[in-house]
Amino acid sequence: MFGNSSFPKAHLLPLIAKLGEYLKLGFEKSSQDIQINKSDLATILLLAMEDWNPMIKGKSLLDAETKKHCANFLAGVALNMTQKNTKETKC
């Protein structure tokens, strides 16, 4: 669909901004006093994304399965950033 020279980088900015909004929602939910697991947080994010259908040059970017994976990814990032890590990380 896009050759290397015609990839619409500027068209990605609204997509990235919206992903940031959903990540912020994930942070808010995972920072609350209640314990939430990744699956439940991903479900909350997926429901929030229900009416979101980003497009570039008339091409839909997220099918149902991709949207589900996106919600799962954002839930994992939010939880990893907000919850205490019980495993010691070694570099």
C-alpha positions as CSV (number, residue, x, y, z in Angstrom):
1,M,0.0,0.0,0.0
2,F,2.8,2.4,0.9
3,G,6.2,2.5,-0.8
4,N,9.1,3.5,1.3
5,S,9.1,7.0,-0.1
6,S,5.4,7.6,0.3
7,F,4.8,6.3,3.8
8,P,2.7,8.9,5.5
9,K,4.6,9.4,8.7
10,A,2.7,12.5,9.7
11,H,-0.6,10.5,9.4
12,L,0.7,8.3,12.3
13,L,0.6,11.2,14.8
14,P,-3.1,11.0,15.5
15,L,-2.8,7.2,15.9
16,I,0.1,7.6,18.3
17,A,-1.7,10.3,20.3
18,K,-4.8,8.1,20.6
19,L,-2.7,5.2,21.8
20,G,-1.3,7.5,24.4
21,E,-4.8,8.3,25.6
22,Y,-5.6,4.6,26.0
23,L,-2.3,4.1,27.8
24,K,-3.1,6.9,30.1
25,L,-6.5,5.3,30.9
26,G,-4.6,2.1,31.6
27,F,-2.3,3.9,34.0
28,E,-5.3,5.4,35.7
29,K,-7.0,2.1,36.2
30,S,-4.0,0.2,37.2
31,S,-2.9,2.9,39.7
32,Q,-6.2,2.7,41.7
33,D,-6.3,1.1,45.1
34,I,-7.9,-2.0,43.7
35,Q,-5.8,-4.9,42.3
36,I,-6.4,-5.5,38.6
37,N,-5.0,-8.1,36.4
38,K,-3.8,-7.8,32.8
39,S,-6.8,-9.5,31.3
40,D,-9.3,-7.3,33.1
41,L,-7.4,-4.2,32.2
42,A,-7.1,-5.2,28.6
43,T,-10.9,-5.7,28.6
44,I,-11.5,-2.2,29.9
45,L,-9.2,-0.8,27.3
46,L,-10.8,-2.9,24.5
47,L,-14.2,-1.6,25.5
48,A,-12.9,2.0,25.5
49,M,-11.5,1.4,22.0
50,E,-14.8,0.0,20.7
51,D,-15.7,2.9,18.5
52,W,-12.1,3.8,17.5
53,N,-11.4,2.9,13.9
54,P,-8.2,4.7,12.8
55,M,-7.5,4.9,9.1
56,I,-4.7,6.1,6.8
57,K,-5.5,7.0,3.2
58,G,-8.9,5.2,3.6
59,K,-7.3,2.0,4.8
60,S,-8.5,0.7,8.2
61,L,-5.6,-0.1,10.5
62,L,-7.2,-2.2,13.2
63,D,-9.3,-5.3,12.7
64,A,-10.9,-6.8,15.8
65,E,-8.0,-9.2,16.5
66,T,-5.4,-6.4,16.1
67,K,-7.4,-4.1,18.4
68,K,-7.6,-6.9,21.0
69,H,-3.8,-7.4,20.8
70,C,-3.3,-3.6,21.1
71,A,-5.4,-3.4,24.2
72,N,-3.5,-6.4,25.7
73,F,-0.1,-4.7,24.9
74,L,-1.2,-1.4,26.4
75,A,-2.5,-3.2,29.5
76,G,0.8,-4.9,30.0
77,V,2.8,-1.7,29.6
78,A,0.5,0.1,32.1
79,L,0.7,-2.6,34.6
80,N,4.5,-2.9,34.3
81,M,4.9,0.8,34.8
82,T,2.5,1.2,37.8
83,Q,2.8,-2.0,39.8
84,K,5.7,-2.9,42.0
85,N,8.0,-5.4,40.3
86,T,8.4,-8.5,42.5
87,K,11.2,-9.9,40.4
88,E,14.7,-8.5,40.5
89,T,15.9,-7.4,37.1
90,K,19.5,-8.2,36.3
91,C,21.3,-6.5,33.5
